[in-house]
Amino acid sequence: MDTPPAPSLATRSIRAWLRGAAALAVALAAAAALAQAAPPAASNSGLDTGLEQQVRQLALDGSHAASPGTPRVEVSVGQLDPRLRLAPCTQVQPYIPDGMRLWGKSRIGLRCLQGATRWNVYLPITVKVFGSALIATSGVASGSVLTAADLVPAEVDLAEDNSGPVVSTELAVGRTLARALKPGQSLRQSHLKARQWFAAGESVTLVAQGEGFSVAGEGQALNPGIEGQTVRVRTESGRVLTGQPVGERRVELAL
């Protein structure tokens, strides 16, 4: 019997290439199937990356709308309560709860729109809103009177404290600290001791301001005029009015 001729080098090379191509095709098909079967990648929050991105964008848009002109906002997404056992859902909608302020520690709602069981939960978030305000150049003890050397403007997280930041040295210098300041800490309204503009029994000027006009009169304070607190004043006619102390022996009346 005649022995068939051995395949040429070119033929062997073609066969080897075809076997390699077939193996590569099988591997790619398997990888594609695995990718389709695998769940979306999860982030540190436990949400899939697509949903977390929606939450982050919603919080950014909401915080910018509430604080127009804010130069920079950062959103950190927290985690749902690990005790929750939520039913599978094919469409989850993030939303801003009514009355929710996206400032500091806040939350975003998540509700299931398509699933066997509808559910609604709240996801904690932290919104940092950066802007210029005053910080302490060094530690300042409680009871100290602030000087210009104690403070310097810097970028701070305006949302880190519920009390409003002090942004101007004119509003801070000469004020007494109600609580101590740490080096680099932002100065807040709550750090400042409320000023007493006048004592009970003193004569004060009453000012009523409206659109395009201002009316002034005199009266006698019936209680101390402390910044941020209302004060009662008896007018020359004997009428008792309530207003806000706004300066040295000066009371502003609301119209």
HELIX and SHEET records of a PDB file:
HELIX    1   1 LEU A    9  ALA A   37  1                                  29    
HELIX    2   2 THR A   49  ALA A   66  1                                  18    
HELIX    3   3 ALA A  148  ASP A  150  5                                   3    
HELIX    4   4 LEU A  158  GLU A  160  5                                   3    
HELIX    5   5 THR A  169  LEU A  171  5                                   3    
HELIX    6   6 GLN A  189  HIS A  191  5                                   3    
SHEET    1   A 4 ARG A  72  VAL A  77  0                                        
SHEET    2   A 4 ASN A 120  ALA A 136 -1                                        
SHEET    3   A 4 GLY A 104  GLY A 115 -1                                        
SHEET    4   A 4 CYS A  89  TYR A  95 -1                                        
SHEET    1   B 3 ARG A  72  VAL A  77  0                                        
SHEET    2   B 3 ASN A 120  ALA A 136 -1                                        
SHEET    3   B 3 LEU A 151  ASP A 157 -1                                        
SHEET    1   C 2 GLN A 196  PHE A 198  0                                        
SHEET    2   C 2 GLY A 225  ILE A 226 -1                                        
SHEET    1   D 6 SER A 203  GLY A 210  0                                        
SHEET    2   D 6 PHE A 213  ALA A 221 -1                                        
SHEET    3   D 6 VAL A 231  THR A 235 -1                                        
SHEET    4   D 6 VAL A 240  GLY A 247 -1                                        
SHEET    5   D 6 ARG A 250  LEU A 253 -1                                        
SHEET    6   D 6 SER A 203  GLY A 210  1                                        
END                                                                             
